[in-house]
Amino acid sequence: MRSRRRWAALTGGATTKSKTPRSFAKSAEEGWGILGANFSSSNTHLRGQGAGAGRFVWMVAILVAMAVAANAKRHPELTVDELKARIASASVPDRAHLCLEVAQKQTDETDKQYAAGEMEKGKAALTDVVAYAELARDYSIQSHKYQKQTEIGVRGMTRKLAALEHSLGQEDQPPVKDALSRLERVRDDLLASIFKKEPK
């Protein structure tokens, strides 16, 4: 009690109230407004980033789906003879896929046999490469499907056989050179079909 009376005497009995200066209050209010605006802007930016990330995920998913679809008709577990046996009963577009697979497998076999010094076996496999690449061309053009995929596949075989030709002696090169010439014609036919102009 004494301390209160003494304080009252010192202050003249005035009661003290804590008041915040208007200038300070205004500054604080403005500060909070700026912070709120910045937070809102940051939040919008983050939401934008989230939307961009979502679009990126969808694009990746679509690309993966396309890659899976492109390889859906591949039969890596089947042998050449099993692939050949499926051709007769397949639809025309599927025949193009099957023939291309035979040609690709036989390209690898050709390289393997030549590398082992088995020239006759290499030539036999090379004959299949050309024959089935030409069939793949015919079926893809006939069905108007998978022409670009077939052309890409034949292009890959051409690169492998060109490398093989350079590794052989001159006496062993002619069959490979002839196969390359025929494969180039296959590619030319496919490209002509792909880029053929519509009749006016």
PyMOL commands that set and color helices and strands:
alter all, ss='L'
color gray80, all
select helices_A, chain A and resi 2-11+22-71+80-87+92-115+119-143+147-167+170-172+174-194
alter helices_A, ss='H'
color red, helices_A
deselect
rebuild
show_as cartoon
